[in-house]
Amino acid sequence: MPPSTAPGNATAGCSQASTWEFDSDNHANVTMGDRSFLVHIPANYNPTTPHALVVSFHGFKGNDKKQEKITGLSEKGLTLNGKGLVAVYPNGQFGPGKNGNESIRAWQGAPYSPPGVDDIAFTQQMVQALSDNLCLDSNRFYASGKSNGGGFTNLLACTPATASLFAAFAPVSPALYAGANPADCNPGRPVPIINFHGLADKIIPFDGQDADREGRTEYATPNITQFREAWADRNGCASINASAAATDNLGFNAIQSDCSAQNNHAVINGFTVKGLGHSWPSTAGLDGGVTTFNATTANILPFFDMHSME
């Protein structure tokens, strides 16, 4: 590898060769002990130029490949900070499931999470491995996730060690059980958050729930507007302003709640999507619901682009 001329925010992978092997589609399946994650590098990946990193956590019963499909984060031509982005899709460990006798992948913070698994520590170790093997911009690490993975994304935002690791967070249709949305959430800094939730979500209702359909109170989740307001307060924002986007003949539209303080990093953007169920919004309906916008390209990546740890 030629000598690196990368700036100070460049990771160790900018000055040493990777031990990972990528296939013709620019994918590498990486194992780390008993954990695994799927890595996608852009076609124009430069091993001496720092690239942004987007980690995306799958939902309950999901996996790395499903998360890649529904988010579209590996699509050609996507950029952050003017360069192709590195997208990573970790796999959760197998937990007992909602019935207690299943074997289903899940993330920390849910009633069905695998007992004793520290996914926060795993995330830190995974990011370190990525930093050692790829040329990344350490000021531009981002976390996203759907459902159980969205709840875990929120937990990462609430945890000081990971709130200072990732520059911004995108929890989509998040399962905000108490373990993923702690009452003592204290990230230690203003945290940029962009959130999407459907008004027709019957799995994690927008208005919240005191228990699930079986009456289990451990499945209680908050009202999403109140969840956003809590982040606005945490970030020192005085208020949330709402604005409506146009509808189309499918009847879908989004209401954006925006909280922006003088400090550009103190932002909470929330999209309330009429007619959408428990899904990641996309025009192709990649996750079970068609919307008039692609959340990934129209909203999440532009939001990430505005925020770095600089």
HUGIWO-V656801 format. One record per residue. RES is the residue in one letter. SS is DSSP state (H for helix, E for strand, - for the rest). OMEGA is omega as a letter, one per 40 degrees, with the letter a starting at -180 (999 if undefined). D_CENTER is the distance of its C-alpha to the mean C-alpha in Angstrom with 2 decimals. Layout:
{{RES:SS:OMEGA:D_CENTER} {RES:SS:OMEGA:D_CENTER}}
This chain:
{{M:-:i:32.18} {P:-:i:33.60} {P:-:a:33.28} {S:-:i:30.06} {T:-:a:30.43} {A:-:a:26.80} {P:-:a:26.28} {G:-:i:25.70} {N:-:i:21.91} {A:E:i:22.20} {T:-:a:21.24} {A:H:a:23.99} {G:H:i:23.13} {C:H:a:24.70} {S:-:i:28.05} {Q:-:a:28.18} {A:-:i:27.97} {S:-:i:25.16} {T:-:a:26.26} {W:-:i:23.83} {E:-:a:25.23} {F:-:a:23.52} {D:-:a:24.94} {S:-:i:26.20} {D:-:i:22.87} {N:-:i:21.28} {H:E:i:19.52} {A:E:i:20.01} {N:E:a:19.55} {V:E:i:19.47} {T:E:a:20.73} {M:E:a:20.79} {G:-:i:23.18} {D:-:i:22.20} {R:E:a:18.54} {S:E:i:17.28} {F:E:i:14.59} {L:E:a:14.91} {V:E:i:15.04} {H:E:i:15.77} {I:-:a:17.63} {P:-:a:18.94} {A:-:a:22.57} {N:-:a:23.66} {Y:-:i:22.11} {N:-:a:24.48} {P:-:i:24.78} {T:-:i:26.20} {T:-:a:23.89} {P:-:i:20.61} {H:E:i:17.54} {A:E:a:14.05} {L:E:i:11.36} {V:E:i:7.86} {V:E:a:6.43} {S:E:a:4.81} {F:E:a:6.06} {H:-:i:8.80} {G:-:i:10.60} {F:-:a:14.05} {K:-:a:16.51} {G:-:i:14.07} {N:-:a:14.00} {D:H:a:12.92} {K:H:i:15.10} {K:H:a:14.17} {Q:H:i:10.45} {E:H:a:11.85} {K:H:a:14.25} {I:H:a:12.42} {T:H:a:9.88} {G:-:a:12.76} {L:-:i:11.03} {S:-:a:14.20} {E:-:a:16.62} {K:-:i:19.51} {G:-:i:19.86} {L:-:a:16.35} {T:E:i:16.60} {L:E:a:15.29} {N:-:i:18.16} {G:-:a:20.57} {K:E:i:19.69} {G:E:a:18.02} {L:-:i:14.52} {V:E:a:13.77} {A:E:a:11.01} {V:E:a:10.51} {Y:E:a:9.98} {P:E:i:11.16} {N:-:i:13.38} {G:-:i:13.76} {Q:E:i:17.38} {F:E:i:19.82} {G:E:a:20.52} {P:-:a:23.38} {G:-:a:21.75} {K:-:i:22.71} {N:-:i:26.36} {G:-:a:26.48} {N:-:a:28.13} {E:-:i:25.55} {S:-:a:23.46} {I:E:i:19.91} {R:E:i:16.68} {A:E:i:14.53} {W:-:i:12.44} {Q:-:i:14.02} {G:-:a:14.60} {A:-:i:16.04} {P:-:a:19.80} {Y:-:i:19.56} {S:-:i:17.72} {P:-:a:19.93} {P:-:i:22.31} {G:-:a:22.41} {V:-:i:19.26} {D:-:a:17.54} {D:H:i:13.98} {I:H:i:13.48} {A:H:i:16.46} {F:H:a:15.33} {T:H:i:12.13} {Q:H:a:14.61} {Q:H:i:17.07} {M:H:i:14.90} {V:H:i:13.99} {Q:H:i:17.73} {A:H:i:18.74} {L:H:a:16.74} {S:H:a:18.37} {D:H:a:21.71} {N:H:a:21.64} {L:-:i:20.10} {C:-:a:20.88} {L:E:i:17.82} {D:E:a:17.68} {S:E:i:16.87} {N:E:a:16.44} {R:E:i:13.57} {F:E:a:10.80} {Y:E:i:7.24} {A:E:i:3.97} {S:E:i:0.66} {G:E:a:3.39} {K:E:i:6.89} {S:-:i:9.87} {N:H:i:10.51} {G:H:i:7.16} {G:H:i:5.96} {G:H:i:8.95} {F:H:i:8.32} {T:H:i:5.29} {N:H:i:8.21} {L:H:i:10.62} {L:H:i:9.43} {A:H:a:9.87} {C:H:a:13.18} {T:-:a:14.41} {P:H:a:16.49} {A:H:a:16.24} {T:H:i:12.49} {A:H:i:12.49} {S:-:i:15.01} {L:-:a:13.28} {F:-:a:10.16} {A:-:a:11.41} {A:E:a:8.82} {F:E:i:5.66} {A:E:i:4.42} {P:E:a:5.13} {V:E:a:7.19} {S:-:a:10.48} {P:-:i:9.50} {A:-:a:12.32} {L:-:i:13.37} {Y:-:a:16.26} {A:-:a:18.16} {G:-:i:16.80} {A:-:a:13.17} {N:-:a:14.51} {P:-:i:17.47} {A:-:a:20.38} {D:-:i:20.79} {C:-:a:17.32} {N:-:a:18.44} {P:-:i:16.10} {G:-:i:19.20} {R:-:i:18.24} {P:-:a:17.08} {V:-:i:13.29} {P:E:a:11.97} {I:E:i:9.73} {I:E:a:9.30} {N:E:i:9.40} {F:E:i:11.03} {H:E:a:13.46} {G:E:i:16.58} {L:-:i:19.98} {A:-:i:21.10} {D:-:i:18.48} {K:-:i:20.88} {I:-:i:18.60} {I:-:a:16.74} {P:-:a:19.23} {F:-:a:18.47} {D:-:a:21.52} {G:-:i:20.54} {Q:E:i:22.80} {D:-:i:25.07} {A:-:i:25.00} {D:-:a:24.15} {R:-:i:26.87} {E:-:i:28.58} {G:-:a:28.89} {R:-:a:26.68} {T:H:i:25.75} {E:H:i:23.08} {Y:H:i:20.97} {A:-:i:21.33} {T:E:a:18.45} {P:-:i:18.79} {N:-:a:19.63} {I:H:i:16.60} {T:H:i:18.84} {Q:H:i:19.80} {F:H:i:16.26} {R:H:i:15.73} {E:H:i:19.22} {A:H:i:18.59} {W:H:i:15.88} {A:H:i:18.39} {D:H:i:21.07} {R:H:a:19.20} {N:-:i:18.62} {G:-:i:22.30} {C:-:a:22.16} {A:-:a:25.38} {S:-:i:24.27} {I:-:i:21.93} {N:E:a:23.41} {A:E:i:22.92} {S:E:a:23.68} {A:E:i:23.99} {A:-:a:23.23} {A:-:i:25.84} {T:-:i:26.14} {D:-:a:27.40} {N:-:i:29.72} {L:-:i:27.05} {G:-:i:26.66} {F:-:i:22.98} {N:E:a:22.04} {A:E:i:19.45} {I:E:a:20.30} {Q:E:i:18.39} {S:E:a:18.56} {D:E:i:18.55} {C:E:a:19.30} {S:E:i:20.42} {A:-:i:22.68} {Q:-:i:24.90} {N:-:a:22.40} {N:-:a:19.93} {H:-:i:17.10} {A:-:a:17.75} {V:E:i:15.87} {I:E:i:14.22} {N:E:i:13.89} {G:E:i:13.90} {F:E:i:14.84} {T:E:a:17.11} {V:E:i:17.90} {K:E:i:21.43} {G:-:a:22.25} {L:-:i:18.77} {G:-:a:18.18} {H:-:a:15.28} {S:-:i:13.55} {W:-:a:11.08} {P:-:i:13.58} {S:E:i:15.62} {T:-:a:19.32} {A:-:a:19.95} {G:-:a:18.73} {L:-:a:16.74} {D:-:i:15.32} {G:-:i:18.51} {G:-:a:18.86} {V:E:i:20.11} {T:-:a:19.22} {T:-:a:20.91} {F:-:i:17.91} {N:-:a:15.10} {A:H:a:11.95} {T:H:a:10.52} {T:H:a:13.81} {A:H:a:15.35} {N:H:a:12.86} {I:H:a:9.40} {L:H:i:11.10} {P:H:i:14.10} {F:H:i:12.32} {F:H:a:10.80} {D:H:a:14.34} {M:-:a:15.92} {H:-:i:14.45} {S:-:a:15.29} {M:-:i:16.65} {E:-:999:20.14}}
